[in-house]
Amino acid sequence: MSWTERTATRLAERIKTPESPYSVAQISHGIEMVIMYFLNSFALLFLAWLWGILMEACLLAFFYILHRSFTGGLHLKSVWSCMVGGVSTMLLFAYLVKVLPAMHAWTYMLVALLFACSFVINYRYAPAEHTYVSTQESIKKACRKIILGLLVFGCISSEFLVFFNYEHLAMIYATAVFLQSMHLLPLSYQLAFRLETIFERIDWRL
C-alpha cells in the first residue's frame, strides 16, 4: 500500500459517518485522486515554470482535461508512475510546441492531420472502458457524439486561429487533443503496464 493510499484511508475512516452512503474504500479512493491531482499539478506547474513553458503547459493541460473528461483513457495506479509518466509527457509536448518554428502554410495541414488522427482514434476507442463513464450503451454513445463534435469544432476553430496568425494556440489545442487520443490506444496501456512495474517497488516502499 502506497503512502497516498494509507493517508487517504486514514482520512476516510475519520470523516465517514454511519449515514454516509459511501464506503471507506470509495471515500478513500476519492481522497487519493485529489492528492494525486494536487501532486501532479504542482510538479507540472513548477517544472514548466523552470523550463519557461508555463503558458504552453497550462493550456495543453486545460484542453487535454477538457476532452479527457468525456473520453477517459489511460490511468496509472502508482503515484510515482502517474507523476513521472503524466508530467513528463505534458512537459515534452509543451516543449515541442514551444520550439516548433512558425510555418504558417504548413500549420494548416499539421493541425488538420492531428485532428483527423484524433477523430479516427476517438471514433474507434472512445469512451474508454476504464473510466467513470456509465457502461450503459446510450450513455457511451452520447459521450462519443460529444467528443466527436468537440473535435470537429476544435478543428474548425484551430484553422481559424491559424488564419488569424494564432498558430501557436492552434498547435497547442491540436497537440493536446492528439495526446488525449494517444492515451486511448491499447499500446498506451501496454507501455503503462511496464512503467507501473518499474515503479512498483518504489511505490511499495513509500
Protein Blocks (a to p, Z undefined) as FASTA:
>chain_A
ZZklmmmmmmmmmmpcfklmbdfklmmmmmmmmmmmmmmmmmmmmmmmmnopmmmmmmmm
mmmmmmmmmngpaddfblklmmmmmmmmmmmmmmmmmmmccdfklmmmmmmmmmmmmmmm
mmmmmccfkbcbdfbfklmmmmmmmmmmmmmmmmmmmmmmmmnopammmmmmmmmmmmmm
mmmpfklmmmmmmmmmmmmmmmmmZZ
